[in-house]
Amino acid sequence: MTRRVLWTMVAAVLTAAMCGDAAAQTARRGGQPATGAAARGRAQAAPAPAKPSPGAGPIILVETVKGNIEIETYPNEAPKSVEHILALVKRNFYNGQRVHRVVRGQLVQFGDPLSRDMTKRDYWGTGGSGNAIGVGEMSPKRKHLIGSVALAHPGDPRQADSQMYIMLMPQPKYDGHYTVIGRVISGMDVVQKLAEPDLIRRVTVKEPGRAE
C-alpha cells in the first residue's frame, strides 16, 4: 500500500467518524441546536482569547489571508513534538503553504509543503518534511477541545511530522491517539473562516508575553 493511499484512507475514516458523531448528536437533539447546560458546556470548551496558559511554551503566530492566529505550545507534555514543529517554523517551512483540508465545523488542517503547488492538489495531505518525530506524546492533560492543535499522522502517532490540525469542535475519541501540541489563544474566528486552499503567508515563533 502506498503512502498516498494510506493517508487518503486515514483522512476518509477520520472524516466519516466525525460526521457520524455530528449526525448522531443532531438526531438525539431532534435536529435542534443544543440549549441550556449543553450549550454552556460547549461554550466553556472554547479557548480564552489572547491569554497563554500557565507553563505554556513559545507562541506560534500563523499569518493567513484571512487574519492571524496565535497558538500556545505545550513543551512540558510534548517536548519532542513541539521542538520539531518550532524548528520547522524557524526555518520558514510553513511560509507560502495552503490550508489543504477542511472538515467544515470540525477541523482545519495544514502543514503539507506540496500545497504550495496548485498542480499537485490531488496529492495534498501526503507530504511533510521527510523527518517523522518518531514518538507519540499523547498526554491525558491535553485533550481535543475547541481550538486544540494536534499532529496528523498516517496511522501511527510516531510517524507524525509537519501536518497539524485545529479543532473546531471537541473530539474526545481522538484523545490518546494524536499528540496535542498546543491551543489557539487568539484568532479562533479566523480559523473558522479558513477554507481550502487559503494561503498561509507566514508562520513565526515568539516567546510568551512578547509584544509584536
Phi and psi restraints in degrees (value plus and minus 20) as a CYANA .aco file:
   2 THR   PHI     -96.7   -56.7
   2 THR   PSI     138.8   178.8
   3 ARG   PHI     -81.4   -41.4
   3 ARG   PSI     -56.9   -16.9
   4 ARG   PHI     -81.9   -41.9
   4 ARG   PSI     -65.9   -25.9
   5 VAL   PHI     -83.5   -43.5
   5 VAL   PSI     -60.2   -20.2
   6 LEU   PHI     -82.4   -42.4
   6 LEU   PSI     -66.0   -26.0
   7 TRP   PHI     -81.1   -41.1
   7 TRP   PSI     -61.8   -21.8
   8 THR   PHI     -82.6   -42.6
   8 THR   PSI     -62.6   -22.6
   9 MET   PHI     -85.2   -45.2
   9 MET   PSI     -62.0   -22.0
  10 VAL   PHI     -82.9   -42.9
  10 VAL   PSI     -63.8   -23.8
  11 ALA   PHI     -82.4   -42.4
  11 ALA   PSI     -59.7   -19.7
  12 ALA   PHI     -86.3   -46.3
  12 ALA   PSI     -62.6   -22.6
  13 VAL   PHI     -85.5   -45.5
  13 VAL   PSI     -62.6   -22.6
  14 LEU   PHI     -80.7   -40.7
  14 LEU   PSI     -66.7   -26.7
  15 THR   PHI     -84.8   -44.8
  15 THR   PSI     -63.3   -23.3
  16 ALA   PHI     -82.7   -42.7
  16 ALA   PSI     -61.2   -21.2
  17 ALA   PHI     -84.5   -44.5
  17 ALA   PSI     -62.7   -22.7
  18 MET   PHI     -87.4   -47.4
  18 MET   PSI     -62.6   -22.6
  19 CYS   PHI     -84.8   -44.8
  19 CYS   PSI     -57.6   -17.6
  20 GLY   PHI     -84.2   -44.2
  20 GLY   PSI     -62.8   -22.8
  21 ASP   PHI     -81.3   -41.3
  21 ASP   PSI     -64.7   -24.7
  22 ALA   PHI     -83.5   -43.5
  22 ALA   PSI     -61.4   -21.4
  23 ALA   PHI     -85.5   -45.5
  23 ALA   PSI     -60.0   -20.0
  24 ALA   PHI     -85.1   -45.1
  24 ALA   PSI     -60.6   -20.6
  25 GLN   PHI     -85.6   -45.6
  25 GLN   PSI     -59.5   -19.5
  26 THR   PHI     -84.5   -44.5
  26 THR   PSI     -61.6   -21.6
  27 ALA   PHI     -83.1   -43.1
  27 ALA   PSI     -62.3   -22.3
  28 ARG   PHI     -85.5   -45.5
  28 ARG   PSI     -46.8    -6.8
  29 ARG   PHI    -111.4   -71.4
  29 ARG   PSI     -15.8    24.2
  30 GLY   PHI      50.5    90.5
  30 GLY   PSI       5.4    45.4
  31 GLY   PHI      60.2   100.2
  31 GLY   PSI     -11.9    28.1
  32 GLN   PHI    -127.6   -87.6
  32 GLN   PSI     129.9   169.9
  33 PRO   PHI     -79.8   -39.8
  33 PRO   PSI     128.7   168.7
  34 ALA   PHI     -87.5   -47.5
  34 ALA   PSI     126.9   166.9
  35 THR   PHI    -151.8  -111.8
  35 THR   PSI     155.0   195.0
  36 GLY   PHI      41.3    81.3
  36 GLY   PSI    -153.3  -113.3
  37 ALA   PHI     -81.6   -41.6
  37 ALA   PSI     -58.3   -18.3
  38 ALA   PHI     -83.0   -43.0
  38 ALA   PSI     -63.8   -23.8
  39 ALA   PHI     -86.3   -46.3
  39 ALA   PSI     -59.5   -19.5
  40 ARG   PHI     -85.3   -45.3
  40 ARG   PSI     -57.9   -17.9
  41 GLY   PHI     -83.8   -43.8
  41 GLY   PSI     -59.5   -19.5
  42 ARG   PHI     -86.6   -46.6
  42 ARG   PSI     -60.9   -20.9
  43 ALA   PHI     -84.5   -44.5
  43 ALA   PSI     -56.1   -16.1
  44 GLN   PHI     -88.3   -48.3
  44 GLN   PSI     -40.5    -0.5
  45 ALA   PHI     -96.1   -56.1
  45 ALA   PSI     -37.8     2.2
  46 ALA   PHI     -90.4   -50.4
  46 ALA   PSI     123.9   163.9
  47 PRO   PHI     -91.6   -51.6
  47 PRO   PSI     125.5   165.5
  48 ALA   PHI     -89.6   -49.6
  48 ALA   PSI     116.9   156.9
  49 PRO   PHI     -93.7   -53.7
  49 PRO   PSI     115.6   155.6
  50 ALA   PHI      33.2    73.2
  50 ALA   PSI      14.8    54.8
  51 LYS   PHI    -158.8  -118.8
  51 LYS   PSI      81.7   121.7
  52 PRO   PHI     -80.1   -40.1
  52 PRO   PSI     128.6   168.6
  53 SER   PHI     -93.6   -53.6
  53 SER   PSI     132.3   172.3
  54 PRO   PHI     -78.2   -38.2
  54 PRO   PSI     112.4   152.4
  55 GLY   PHI      64.6   104.6
  55 GLY   PSI     -21.9    18.1
  56 ALA   PHI     -89.5   -49.5
  56 ALA   PSI     134.8   174.8
  57 GLY   PHI    -113.9   -73.9
  57 GLY   PSI    -176.0  -136.0
  58 PRO   PHI     -74.4   -34.4
  58 PRO   PSI     131.6   171.6
  59 ILE   PHI    -119.9   -79.9
  59 ILE   PSI     115.1   155.1
  60 ILE   PHI    -117.4   -77.4
  60 ILE   PSI     104.9   144.9
  61 LEU   PHI    -123.1   -83.1
  61 LEU   PSI      97.8   137.8
  62 VAL   PHI    -127.4   -87.4
  62 VAL   PSI      94.8   134.8
  63 GLU   PHI    -119.6   -79.6
  63 GLU   PSI      95.4   135.4
  64 THR   PHI    -135.9   -95.9
  64 THR   PSI     152.5   192.5
  65 VAL   PHI     -87.8   -47.8
  65 VAL   PSI     -34.1     5.9
  66 LYS   PHI    -130.1   -90.1
  66 LYS   PSI     -12.7    27.3
  67 GLY   PHI     112.0   152.0
  67 GLY   PSI    -198.5  -158.5
  68 ASN   PHI    -124.2   -84.2
  68 ASN   PSI     130.0   170.0
  69 ILE   PHI    -149.2  -109.2
  69 ILE   PSI     113.1   153.1
  70 GLU   PHI    -131.5   -91.5
  70 GLU   PSI     110.9   150.9
  71 ILE   PHI    -142.7  -102.7
  71 ILE   PSI      99.2   139.2
  72 GLU   PHI     -99.7   -59.7
  72 GLU   PSI     128.8   168.8
  73 THR   PHI    -130.0   -90.0
  73 THR   PSI     140.7   180.7
  74 TYR   PHI    -141.1  -101.1
  74 TYR   PSI      50.8    90.8
  75 PRO   PHI     -87.1   -47.1
  75 PRO   PSI     -41.3    -1.3
  76 ASN   PHI     -87.9   -47.9
  76 ASN   PSI     -58.9   -18.9
  77 GLU   PHI    -112.0   -72.0
  77 GLU   PSI     -49.4    -9.4
  78 ALA   PHI    -154.2  -114.2
  78 ALA   PSI      44.4    84.4
  79 PRO   PHI     -81.3   -41.3
  79 PRO   PSI     -66.3   -26.3
  80 LYS   PHI     -90.4   -50.4
  80 LYS   PSI     -57.8   -17.8
  81 SER   PHI     -86.5   -46.5
  81 SER   PSI     -65.9   -25.9
  82 VAL   PHI     -84.7   -44.7
  82 VAL   PSI     -63.0   -23.0
  83 GLU   PHI     -79.1   -39.1
  83 GLU   PSI     -61.2   -21.2
  84 HIS   PHI     -82.9   -42.9
  84 HIS   PSI     -68.0   -28.0
  85 ILE   PHI     -86.9   -46.9
  85 ILE   PSI     -62.7   -22.7
  86 LEU   PHI     -83.2   -43.2
  86 LEU   PSI     -57.5   -17.5
  87 ALA   PHI     -83.4   -43.4
  87 ALA   PSI     -60.6   -20.6
  88 LEU   PHI     -84.6   -44.6
  88 LEU   PSI     -62.5   -22.5
  89 VAL   PHI     -80.4   -40.4
  89 VAL   PSI     -63.9   -23.9
  90 LYS   PHI     -88.6   -48.6
  90 LYS   PSI     -38.9     1.1
  91 ARG   PHI    -121.7   -81.7
  91 ARG   PSI      -1.8    38.2
  92 ASN   PHI      44.7    84.7
  92 ASN   PSI       8.4    48.4
  93 PHE   PHI     -80.9   -40.9
  93 PHE   PSI     -56.3   -16.3
  94 TYR   PHI    -108.7   -68.7
  94 TYR   PSI     -33.8     6.2
  95 ASN   PHI     -81.1   -41.1
  95 ASN   PSI     109.7   149.7
  96 GLY   PHI      63.7   103.7
  96 GLY   PSI     -20.9    19.1
  97 GLN   PHI     -96.3   -56.3
  97 GLN   PSI     155.4   195.4
  98 ARG   PHI    -148.5  -108.5
  98 ARG   PSI     138.0   178.0
  99 VAL   PHI     -84.8   -44.8
  99 VAL   PSI     100.3   140.3
 100 HIS   PHI    -127.2   -87.2
 100 HIS   PSI     -26.0    14.0
 101 ARG   PHI    -174.8  -134.8
 101 ARG   PSI     110.5   150.5
 102 VAL   PHI    -155.5  -115.5
 102 VAL   PSI     105.8   145.8
 103 VAL   PHI    -126.8   -86.8
 103 VAL   PSI      83.3   123.3
 104 ARG   PHI     -73.4   -33.4
 104 ARG   PSI     106.3   146.3
 105 GLY   PHI      59.0    99.0
 105 GLY   PSI     -17.6    22.4
 106 GLN   PHI    -148.1  -108.1
 106 GLN   PSI     -69.6   -29.6
 107 LEU   PHI    -179.9  -139.9
 107 LEU   PSI     138.6   178.6
 108 VAL   PHI    -147.8  -107.8
 108 VAL   PSI     112.8   152.8
 109 GLN   PHI    -148.8  -108.8
 109 GLN   PSI     122.4   162.4
 110 PHE   PHI    -172.5  -132.5
 110 PHE   PSI     153.8   193.8
 111 GLY   PHI     101.1   141.1
 111 GLY   PSI     -11.4    28.6
 112 ASP   PHI    -121.5   -81.5
 112 ASP   PSI      96.2   136.2
 113 PRO   PHI     -83.1   -43.1
 113 PRO   PSI     -40.4    -0.4
 114 LEU   PHI     -85.2   -45.2
 114 LEU   PSI     -39.3     0.7
 115 SER   PHI     -91.1   -51.1
 115 SER   PSI     -28.0    12.0
 116 ARG   PHI     -91.0   -51.0
 116 ARG   PSI     -40.4    -0.4
 117 ASP   PHI    -129.6   -89.6
 117 ASP   PSI      88.2   128.2
 118 MET   PHI     -84.5   -44.5
 118 MET   PSI     -44.0    -4.0
 119 THR   PHI     -94.1   -54.1
 119 THR   PSI     -32.0     8.0
 120 LYS   PHI    -126.2   -86.2
 120 LYS   PSI       2.4    42.4
 121 ARG   PHI     -79.2   -39.2
 121 ARG   PSI     -51.3   -11.3
 122 ASP   PHI     -84.0   -44.0
 122 ASP   PSI     -38.2     1.8
 123 TYR   PHI    -124.9   -84.9
 123 TYR   PSI     -22.1    17.9
 124 TRP   PHI     -78.3   -38.3
 124 TRP   PSI     117.7   157.7
 125 GLY   PHI      79.8   119.8
 125 GLY   PSI     -25.7    14.3
 126 THR   PHI    -126.8   -86.8
 126 THR   PSI     -28.0    12.0
 127 GLY   PHI    -118.5   -78.5
 127 GLY   PSI     151.1   191.1
 128 GLY   PHI    -189.3  -149.3
 128 GLY   PSI    -183.1  -143.1
 129 SER   PHI    -102.5   -62.5
 129 SER   PSI     -34.7     5.3
 130 GLY   PHI      68.3   108.3
 130 GLY   PSI     -13.5    26.5
 131 ASN   PHI    -153.4  -113.4
 131 ASN   PSI      69.9   109.9
 132 ALA   PHI     -82.4   -42.4
 132 ALA   PSI     130.5   170.5
 133 ILE   PHI     -86.2   -46.2
 133 ILE   PSI     -56.6   -16.6
 134 GLY   PHI      69.5   109.5
 134 GLY   PSI     -18.5    21.5
 135 VAL   PHI    -173.0  -133.0
 135 VAL   PSI     122.4   162.4
 136 GLY   PHI    -114.4   -74.4
 136 GLY   PSI     112.7   152.7
 137 GLU   PHI    -142.3  -102.3
 137 GLU   PSI      36.7    76.7
 138 MET   PHI     -94.8   -54.8
 138 MET   PSI     112.0   152.0
 139 SER   PHI    -145.0  -105.0
 139 SER   PSI     116.1   156.1
 140 PRO   PHI     -84.6   -44.6
 140 PRO   PSI     -34.8     5.2
 141 LYS   PHI     -98.6   -58.6
 141 LYS   PSI     -45.0    -5.0
 142 ARG   PHI    -134.9   -94.9
 142 ARG   PSI      90.4   130.4
 143 LYS   PHI    -133.0   -93.0
 143 LYS   PSI     148.7   188.7
 144 HIS   PHI    -104.9   -64.9
 144 HIS   PSI      70.4   110.4
 145 LEU   PHI    -132.7   -92.7
 145 LEU   PSI     157.5   197.5
 146 ILE   PHI     -80.9   -40.9
 146 ILE   PSI     106.1   146.1
 147 GLY   PHI      72.5   112.5
 147 GLY   PSI     -29.7    10.3
 148 SER   PHI     -84.2   -44.2
 148 SER   PSI     123.9   163.9
 149 VAL   PHI    -137.4   -97.4
 149 VAL   PSI     102.8   142.8
 150 ALA   PHI    -153.3  -113.3
 150 ALA   PSI     146.8   186.8
 151 LEU   PHI    -118.5   -78.5
 151 LEU   PSI     107.7   147.7
 152 ALA   PHI     -95.9   -55.9
 152 ALA   PSI     135.2   175.2
 153 HIS   PHI    -173.9  -133.9
 153 HIS   PSI     141.4   181.4
 154 PRO   PHI    -108.9   -68.9
 154 PRO   PSI      10.5    50.5
 155 GLY   PHI     102.5   142.5
 155 GLY   PSI     -33.7     6.3
 156 ASP   PHI    -157.2  -117.2
 156 ASP   PSI      97.1   137.1
 157 PRO   PHI     -78.8   -38.8
 157 PRO   PSI     -41.8    -1.8
 158 ARG   PHI     -90.1   -50.1
 158 ARG   PSI     -38.9     1.1
 159 GLN   PHI    -112.0   -72.0
 159 GLN   PSI     -14.2    25.8
 160 ALA   PHI     -81.6   -41.6
 160 ALA   PSI     126.5   166.5
 161 ASP   PHI    -157.8  -117.8
 161 ASP   PSI    -125.6   -85.6
 162 SER   PHI    -118.9   -78.9
 162 SER   PSI     -39.6     0.4
 163 GLN   PHI     -98.5   -58.5
 163 GLN   PSI     113.1   153.1
 164 MET   PHI    -154.3  -114.3
 164 MET   PSI     137.0   177.0
 165 TYR   PHI    -152.0  -112.0
 165 TYR   PSI     132.1   172.1
 166 ILE   PHI    -134.3   -94.3
 166 ILE   PSI     107.6   147.6
 167 MET   PHI     -98.2   -58.2
 167 MET   PSI     115.0   155.0
 168 LEU   PHI    -123.9   -83.9
 168 LEU   PSI     -24.5    15.5
 169 MET   PHI    -173.7  -133.7
 169 MET   PSI     134.8   174.8
 170 PRO   PHI     -85.3   -45.3
 170 PRO   PSI     121.4   161.4
 171 GLN   PHI    -161.5  -121.5
 171 GLN   PSI      58.4    98.4
 172 PRO   PHI     -81.5   -41.5
 172 PRO   PSI     -41.8    -1.8
 173 LYS   PHI     -86.2   -46.2
 173 LYS   PSI     -37.5     2.5
 174 TYR   PHI    -107.6   -67.6
 174 TYR   PSI     -33.3     6.7
 175 ASP   PHI     -81.0   -41.0
 175 ASP   PSI     112.5   152.5
 176 GLY   PHI      68.6   108.6
 176 GLY   PSI     -25.0    15.0
 177 HIS   PHI    -138.2   -98.2
 177 HIS   PSI     -41.3    -1.3
 178 TYR   PHI    -154.0  -114.0
 178 TYR   PSI     119.7   159.7
 179 THR   PHI     -97.4   -57.4
 179 THR   PSI     100.8   140.8
 180 VAL   PHI    -108.5   -68.5
 180 VAL   PSI      98.0   138.0
 181 ILE   PHI    -122.6   -82.6
 181 ILE   PSI     -30.5     9.5
 182 GLY   PHI    -198.3  -158.3
 182 GLY   PSI    -186.7  -146.7
 183 ARG   PHI    -174.2  -134.2
 183 ARG   PSI     122.4   162.4
 184 VAL   PHI     -91.1   -51.1
 184 VAL   PSI     105.3   145.3
 185 ILE   PHI    -131.6   -91.6
 185 ILE   PSI     -29.6    10.4
 186 SER   PHI    -177.4  -137.4
 186 SER   PSI     116.6   156.6
 187 GLY   PHI      75.2   115.2
 187 GLY   PSI       1.1    41.1
 188 MET   PHI     -83.5   -43.5
 188 MET   PSI     -48.5    -8.5
 189 ASP   PHI     -85.6   -45.6
 189 ASP   PSI     -52.3   -12.3
 190 VAL   PHI     -88.8   -48.8
 190 VAL   PSI     -64.0   -24.0
 191 VAL   PHI     -75.5   -35.5
 191 VAL   PSI     -62.4   -22.4
 192 GLN   PHI     -87.2   -47.2
 192 GLN   PSI     -39.8     0.2
 193 LYS   PHI    -111.4   -71.4
 193 LYS   PSI     -35.7     4.3
 194 LEU   PHI     -86.4   -46.4
 194 LEU   PSI     125.3   165.3
 195 ALA   PHI    -165.0  -125.0
 195 ALA   PSI     143.4   183.4
 196 GLU   PHI     -93.3   -53.3
 196 GLU   PSI     115.8   155.8
 197 PRO   PHI    -129.6   -89.6
 197 PRO   PSI      42.4    82.4
 198 ASP   PHI     -78.0   -38.0
 198 ASP   PSI     121.4   161.4
 199 LEU   PHI    -101.6   -61.6
 199 LEU   PSI     117.4   157.4
 200 ILE   PHI    -119.9   -79.9
 200 ILE   PSI      85.7   125.7
 201 ARG   PHI     -89.0   -49.0
 201 ARG   PSI     -67.9   -27.9
 202 ARG   PHI    -178.6  -138.6
 202 ARG   PSI     126.1   166.1
 203 VAL   PHI    -149.8  -109.8
 203 VAL   PSI     106.3   146.3
 204 THR   PHI    -152.8  -112.8
 204 THR   PSI     152.1   192.1
 205 VAL   PHI    -139.6   -99.6
 205 VAL   PSI     118.7   158.7
 206 LYS   PHI    -157.8  -117.8
 206 LYS   PSI     132.3   172.3
 207 GLU   PHI     -98.8   -58.8
 207 GLU   PSI     131.5   171.5
 208 PRO   PHI     -74.8   -34.8
 208 PRO   PSI     114.8   154.8
 209 GLY   PHI      66.2   106.2
 209 GLY   PSI     -27.1    12.9
 210 ARG   PHI    -100.5   -60.5
 210 ARG   PSI     109.6   149.6
 211 ALA   PHI    -102.0   -62.0
 211 ALA   PSI     126.4   166.4
